[in-house]
Every structure is written in C-alpha cells, then in structure tokens.
Amino acid sequence: MADHALSLIIDHEASIMATRYFSAVAVALVFCDHCLTSGDEIQFIWMNTKAGSGNRAGFLINRYVTEAMVAYVTYMLSGMAGGQTDRVCQIFIWLFAIASTVFVAVSHFLIISRLYTLWDRRKIIKWILLGSFGVTISIAMAFCILAAHQVQPFLVYNPLLHMCTFTQKPWALPYMLGALTLFDGFIILMTIVNALDRPHHTQADVVTALVRDGALMFVGLFVLRFINLMMAIFGNPSNCFVTLSTVWAVCCIVNSRIQLRVENLRFVRYTRQPGESSEDVEIHQLAMLS
C-alpha cells in the first residue's frame, strides 16, 4: 500500500502540488470576496424588502453552500485530511457531485435571468433560454452522477499525502464539462446578438453595450470552463481536478456580484432631481448596470 502511494506521488507530483495550491487559492478568493462584499450583501439582500425569499434563497445557495463546499474540497485535497479512509473519499466525491449539480443549476439560472432581462423579457427568448437551460442541466446532471459513480473504484486515500487521489479519470467528466462549456458559449452568442439587435450609431456603441451587458464576464467564465474541459480531456487523473475548485470559486464570485448588482437596482431608486431630464435618469440607470 505504501509503495503504491509513493509511486502515485512520483508519477503525478506536479498535478498533486497544483491541486493543493489551486484549492487554497479558491478558498482565499471566495472568502476575500465575501469580506469585500459583506456590507452590500447585508444591505441589498438581507435588509432589502424588495429582494424576496426566492432571491435570498438563491443567494444563500450560491454563496454560502459554495463557500462551504470549496472549503471542504480544499480540506480533502490539500493534505490536511489526516487519518481518513477510502470510504470517506468515496462519500466526499458523492457530496461534491450533488453540490456541483445544485450550484451549476442555480448559477446558470441567475445568468439566464440576467440575459432574459437584457432581451427586454421577450416571450420567445424566455422559452429559448429555459429550454436550453433545461437540456444543459439535465445532461450535466446525468454525466455528473455517472462520473461520480465511475470514479468510485479508483478513488483512494493516500496516507503519505493525507489527501484523496484518483488513479483513473471518469470518461463521463469531459461530457459534463463540455455541456456546460457549450451553454456558456451559447450565452455569449445571445449577448452579442442582443447588442447587435439594438439600434446603434457606431461600432463603438455596440462594444460599449457588450461591456455594459457583462459580455466580458461571460467570456471569462467560458475561458475558465474551457481550460477545465481541456484538462479533463487531455490531462491525467490528477489534472482533472486541478482547476475545478478554482473555477467553481470564480463562478461563485461572479454570480454573487451579479445578484448584488441586480438587488442594488431594486434597493436604490434614483429619484429625478429638479432640473434633470429623463435622459439624465436613463444615463444614471445604465451606469448602475455597467
């Protein structure tokens, strides 16, 4: 057993160390962002009567459940989990799969809600977004559960590293990540089409609209998921999970900030001051959205 654990360390030393450090980075990111936005959270989520119980529940899942899971994943993969067993690692991967499915569903629903608003709440866009969302989440959920089941026999606790390790990657994992990556690409396409669909005087106006609508944010999420997908396809078993917790953490931060921005608009009602035109009010509202 010790020889096998030592052999695994030698073969995948770089990936193992990268997994440890990226997991630590993920924890640092989510908790630093939590501290930076805690004031806005209290004001716009918990003290805001316009937020609603549904939005609060979504924020609770997106931020607090994700933070708890990122911390748990870091504990299991960082070398701090001493005295564990293979069974504990197997339970860990099931918890990770379930939490991932819930998080992906909530985070993508928040994103398509934002996109639906950009399209002026058109009925046909609503059905397109909901239909694509339902198909994507169903596919991702099925392959996520399948991947968690496939990896069970190859998930072992390494007593020398004090962490759970994977000796073989599940073939279903790239399909799950691929479905999410394609959906992110679809969101980017819909954002671009929306910007082009509006009346603009110059190309610069289109670029400005894209930036205001969060296109750069969507592109950033797409790049992160694409990197994760490539590592799952071409990397070794350890590579599959190197950036997964970091991608999850960044998605959590982005989605939390989107919701805080939206609830900020609910909370703050810009009142028209004497001498101001309706155009001034519109410019102010657009500035808050950007």
C-alpha positions as CSV (number, residue, x, y, z in Angstrom):
1,M,0.0,0.0,0.0
2,A,2.8,2.4,0.9
3,D,4.7,1.5,-2.3
4,H,1.6,2.3,-4.4
5,A,1.1,5.6,-2.6
6,L,4.7,6.5,-3.2
7,S,4.5,5.5,-6.8
8,L,1.4,7.7,-7.3
9,I,3.3,10.7,-5.7
10,I,6.2,10.2,-8.1
11,D,4.1,9.9,-11.2
12,H,1.8,12.8,-10.5
13,E,3.9,15.1,-8.3
14,A,3.3,18.3,-10.3
15,S,-0.5,17.7,-10.6
16,I,-0.8,16.9,-6.9
17,M,1.0,20.0,-5.8
18,A,-1.0,22.1,-8.3
19,T,-4.3,20.7,-6.9
20,R,-3.2,21.7,-3.4
21,Y,-2.3,25.2,-4.3
22,F,-5.2,25.9,-6.6
23,S,-7.6,24.6,-3.9
24,A,-6.0,27.0,-1.4
25,V,-6.3,29.9,-4.0
26,A,-10.0,29.0,-4.4
27,V,-10.7,29.3,-0.6
28,A,-8.7,32.6,-0.5
29,L,-10.7,34.0,-3.4
30,V,-14.2,33.3,-2.1
31,F,-13.5,34.4,1.5
32,C,-11.7,37.6,0.4
33,D,-14.6,38.5,-1.9
34,H,-17.1,37.7,0.9
35,C,-15.3,40.2,3.2
36,L,-15.3,42.8,0.5
37,T,-19.0,42.5,-0.4
38,S,-20.4,41.7,3.1
39,G,-21.7,45.2,3.5
40,D,-23.5,45.1,0.2
41,E,-24.9,41.7,1.0
42,I,-26.4,42.9,4.3
43,Q,-27.9,46.0,2.7
44,F,-29.1,44.6,-0.6
45,I,-30.0,41.0,0.2
46,W,-31.0,40.7,3.9
47,M,-32.2,44.3,4.6
48,N,-33.8,44.8,1.3
49,T,-37.5,44.1,1.4
50,K,-37.6,44.1,-2.4
51,A,-35.2,41.1,-2.6
52,G,-37.8,38.4,-2.0
53,S,-37.4,35.0,-0.4
54,G,-36.5,33.3,-3.7
55,N,-33.7,35.7,-4.4
56,R,-32.4,35.3,-0.9
57,A,-32.5,31.5,-1.1
58,G,-30.6,31.6,-4.4
59,F,-28.0,33.9,-3.0
60,L,-27.7,31.7,0.1
61,I,-27.1,28.6,-2.0
62,N,-24.8,30.3,-4.5
63,R,-22.6,32.0,-1.8
64,Y,-22.7,30.0,1.4
65,V,-23.2,26.5,0.1
66,T,-20.4,27.1,-2.4
67,E,-18.1,28.5,0.2
68,A,-18.7,25.5,2.5
69,M,-18.0,23.1,-0.4
70,V,-14.9,24.9,-1.6
71,A,-13.6,24.8,2.0
72,Y,-14.5,21.1,2.3
73,V,-12.8,20.3,-1.1
74,T,-9.7,22.1,-0.1
75,Y,-9.6,20.2,3.2
76,M,-9.8,16.9,1.4
77,L,-7.3,17.7,-1.3
78,S,-4.8,20.0,0.4
79,G,-3.0,17.4,2.6
80,M,-4.7,18.4,5.9
81,A,-7.2,15.5,6.0
82,G,-5.1,13.1,8.1
83,G,-6.4,9.6,9.2
84,Q,-9.1,9.2,6.5
85,T,-10.2,6.1,4.6
86,D,-11.1,5.2,1.1
87,R,-14.7,5.2,2.1
88,V,-14.5,8.8,3.3
89,C,-13.1,9.7,-0.1
90,Q,-15.9,8.0,-1.8
91,I,-18.5,9.8,0.3
92,F,-16.6,13.0,-0.4
93,I,-16.9,12.7,-4.2
94,W,-20.7,12.0,-4.0
95,L,-21.2,15.1,-1.8
96,F,-19.1,17.0,-4.3
97,A,-21.2,15.7,-7.3
98,I,-24.5,16.6,-5.6
99,A,-23.3,20.1,-4.5
100,S,-21.9,20.7,-8.0
101,T,-25.2,19.9,-9.7
102,V,-27.1,22.2,-7.4
103,F,-24.6,25.0,-7.8
104,V,-24.5,24.7,-11.6
105,A,-28.3,24.9,-11.8
106,V,-28.5,27.9,-9.5
107,S,-25.6,29.8,-11.1
108,H,-26.8,29.3,-14.7
109,F,-30.3,30.2,-13.8
110,L,-29.1,33.5,-12.4
111,I,-27.1,34.1,-15.6
112,I,-30.0,33.4,-18.0
113,S,-32.2,35.6,-15.8
114,R,-29.8,38.4,-16.4
115,L,-29.7,37.6,-20.1
116,Y,-33.6,37.5,-20.3
117,T,-33.7,41.0,-18.8
118,L,-31.3,42.2,-21.5
119,W,-33.6,40.9,-24.1
120,D,-36.5,43.1,-22.7
121,R,-38.2,40.0,-21.3
122,R,-39.4,38.8,-24.8
123,K,-41.5,35.6,-24.6
124,I,-39.7,33.7,-27.3
125,I,-36.3,34.5,-25.7
126,K,-37.7,33.2,-22.4
127,W,-38.6,29.8,-23.9
128,I,-35.3,29.6,-25.8
129,L,-33.3,30.2,-22.6
130,L,-35.4,28.0,-20.4
131,G,-35.3,25.2,-23.0
132,S,-31.6,25.3,-23.5
133,F,-31.1,25.6,-19.7
134,G,-33.2,22.6,-19.0
135,V,-31.4,20.4,-21.6
136,T,-28.0,21.5,-20.5
137,I,-28.7,21.0,-16.8
138,S,-30.2,17.6,-17.4
139,I,-27.2,16.5,-19.5
140,A,-24.7,17.9,-17.0
141,M,-26.6,16.3,-14.1
142,A,-26.7,12.9,-15.7
143,F,-23.0,12.9,-16.6
144,C,-22.0,14.3,-13.2
145,I,-23.7,11.4,-11.4
146,L,-22.3,8.9,-13.8
147,A,-18.8,10.4,-13.4
148,A,-19.1,10.1,-9.6
149,H,-20.2,6.5,-9.9
150,Q,-17.4,5.6,-12.3
151,V,-14.6,7.1,-10.2
152,Q,-15.6,5.2,-7.0
153,P,-13.3,2.1,-7.6
154,F,-10.4,4.4,-8.4
155,L,-10.7,6.8,-5.6
156,V,-8.3,6.1,-2.7
157,Y,-6.9,7.8,0.3
158,N,-3.2,8.4,0.1
159,P,-1.7,8.1,3.7
160,L,1.5,9.8,2.6
161,L,-0.2,12.8,1.1
162,H,-3.1,12.9,3.6
163,M,-5.5,13.5,0.7
164,C,-7.9,11.7,-1.7
165,T,-6.3,10.8,-5.0
166,F,-7.7,9.5,-8.3
167,T,-6.0,6.7,-10.2
168,Q,-8.2,6.9,-13.3
169,K,-10.4,9.7,-14.7
170,P,-14.1,9.0,-15.4
171,W,-14.9,9.2,-19.1
172,A,-18.2,11.0,-18.3
173,L,-16.5,14.0,-16.8
174,P,-15.5,15.7,-20.1
175,Y,-19.1,15.3,-21.3
176,M,-20.4,17.1,-18.3
177,L,-17.9,19.9,-18.6
178,G,-18.5,20.0,-22.4
179,A,-22.2,20.6,-22.0
180,L,-21.6,23.5,-19.6
181,T,-18.9,25.0,-21.9
182,L,-21.3,24.8,-24.9
183,F,-24.0,26.5,-22.9
184,D,-21.6,29.3,-21.8
185,G,-20.7,29.8,-25.5
186,F,-24.5,30.0,-26.3
187,I,-24.9,32.7,-23.6
188,I,-22.1,34.7,-25.1
189,L,-23.6,34.4,-28.6
190,M,-27.0,35.5,-27.2
191,T,-25.4,38.5,-25.5
192,I,-23.7,39.5,-28.8
193,V,-26.8,39.1,-30.8
194,N,-28.7,41.2,-28.3
195,A,-26.2,44.0,-28.6
196,L,-26.3,43.9,-32.4
197,D,-30.1,43.8,-32.3
198,R,-30.3,47.2,-30.7
199,P,-30.1,50.5,-32.7
200,H,-26.6,51.8,-32.5
201,H,-24.9,54.7,-34.3
202,T,-21.3,53.3,-34.4
203,Q,-19.4,50.1,-33.8
204,A,-18.1,51.7,-30.6
205,D,-21.7,51.8,-29.3
206,V,-22.0,48.0,-29.8
207,V,-18.8,47.4,-27.9
208,T,-20.0,49.7,-25.1
209,A,-23.3,47.8,-24.9
210,L,-21.5,44.5,-24.8
211,V,-19.3,45.6,-21.9
212,R,-22.3,47.0,-20.0
213,D,-24.2,43.8,-20.5
214,G,-21.5,41.7,-19.0
215,A,-20.1,40.1,-22.1
216,L,-16.5,40.2,-20.7
217,M,-17.8,38.4,-17.6
218,F,-19.4,35.7,-19.8
219,V,-16.3,35.3,-21.8
220,G,-14.2,34.9,-18.7
221,L,-16.4,32.2,-17.4
222,F,-16.3,30.5,-20.8
223,V,-12.5,30.6,-20.8
224,L,-12.3,29.1,-17.3
225,R,-14.6,26.2,-18.2
226,F,-12.8,25.6,-21.5
227,I,-9.5,25.3,-19.7
228,N,-11.1,22.9,-17.2
229,L,-12.6,20.9,-20.1
230,M,-9.2,20.6,-21.9
231,M,-7.5,19.4,-18.7
232,A,-10.3,16.8,-18.3
233,I,-9.9,15.5,-21.9
234,F,-6.1,15.5,-22.2
235,G,-4.8,15.5,-18.7
236,N,-4.1,12.7,-16.3
237,P,-6.5,11.8,-13.5
238,S,-4.9,14.4,-11.2
239,N,-5.1,17.1,-13.8
240,C,-8.9,16.7,-14.0
241,F,-9.4,18.3,-10.6
242,V,-6.5,20.8,-10.6
243,T,-8.6,23.9,-11.5
244,L,-12.1,22.6,-10.7
245,S,-12.3,24.2,-7.3
246,T,-10.9,27.5,-8.6
247,V,-13.3,27.6,-11.5
248,W,-16.1,26.9,-9.0
249,A,-14.9,29.7,-6.7
250,V,-14.7,32.3,-9.5
251,C,-18.2,31.4,-10.8
252,C,-19.5,31.8,-7.3
253,I,-17.9,35.2,-7.0
254,V,-19.2,36.4,-10.4
255,N,-22.7,35.1,-9.8
256,S,-22.8,36.7,-6.3
257,R,-21.8,40.0,-7.7
258,I,-24.3,39.8,-10.5
259,Q,-27.1,39.2,-7.9
260,L,-25.8,42.0,-5.6
261,R,-25.8,44.4,-8.6
262,V,-29.4,43.5,-9.5
263,E,-30.6,43.8,-6.0
264,N,-28.8,47.1,-5.7
265,L,-31.0,48.3,-8.5
266,R,-34.1,47.1,-6.7
267,F,-33.0,48.8,-3.5
268,V,-31.8,52.1,-4.9
269,R,-34.4,54.1,-6.6
270,Y,-32.9,57.1,-8.4
271,T,-35.2,60.0,-7.9
272,R,-35.4,62.7,-10.6
273,Q,-34.0,65.9,-9.2
274,P,-35.2,69.4,-10.2
275,G,-33.6,70.4,-13.5
276,E,-32.8,66.9,-14.6
277,S,-34.2,65.4,-17.8
278,S,-35.4,61.9,-18.4
279,E,-32.2,61.3,-20.3
280,D,-30.2,62.0,-17.2
281,V,-32.2,59.4,-15.3
282,E,-31.6,56.9,-18.0
283,I,-27.9,57.5,-18.1
284,H,-27.7,57.1,-14.4
285,Q,-29.5,53.8,-14.5
286,L,-27.3,52.5,-17.3
287,A,-24.2,53.5,-15.3
288,M,-25.5,51.4,-12.4
289,L,-25.9,48.4,-14.7
290,S,-22.4,48.7,-16.1
